């Protein structure tokens, strides 16, 4: 299992939301690229980047910050948030970003998803953000009528290779992650599943690793010094 320490961006800063609430935001660093270098020093190879403004507004206000993280760290970088057309996909991948994550657009525009998959294959991931059992869109602000398993069935049928699943009810709360959900997803699907939301203890990392997941995203637990990345890596 790959550990993906996370950098969530808002106004060019590294931040964290509580339960996906933009009114409950904590700023952790005004220099996200330096955070990425800290990840690298701790032995990390991958970074998960979220553009929170982009996710909410469907734009790319933190594009330069994303590129700086990639350029200075040299690590594998995936980016999600606001990627809702091929122009944005092309822009990120042409700039050297390794993988882009489609969220709202994967639900709202299936033809766009198919086109992105046809053009870029494994460089396209899909984000499944869950709120009360349903897929949430537009920066987690709107719940759709699609449940997680129906969504995953469709994504696998379309040829999606990587799925990042976030339980919003656990995200940023340091109260634990939804282990039964990730165990079930791993059993049901052949996609690479990444767990996100509430991965905040060494025990959780060890158990998720036992589910044969592709990856786990660590966010607030790192910034609040609940998890040391070097120690977490040793568990794997």
Secondary structure, DSSP 4 states (H G I P E B T S, - for coil): -EEEEEEEEETTEEEEEETTEEEEEEEEES-HHHHHHHHHHTT--EEEEEEHHHHHHSS-TTHHHHHHHHHHH-SEEEEESS--SHHHHHHHHHTT-SEEEESHHHHH-HHHHHHHHHHHGGGEEEEEEEETTEEEETTTTEEEEEEHHHHHHHHHHHT--EEEEEETTTTTS-S---HHHHHHHHHH--SEEEEES---SHHHHHHHHHTT-SEEEE-HHHHTTS--HHHHHHT-
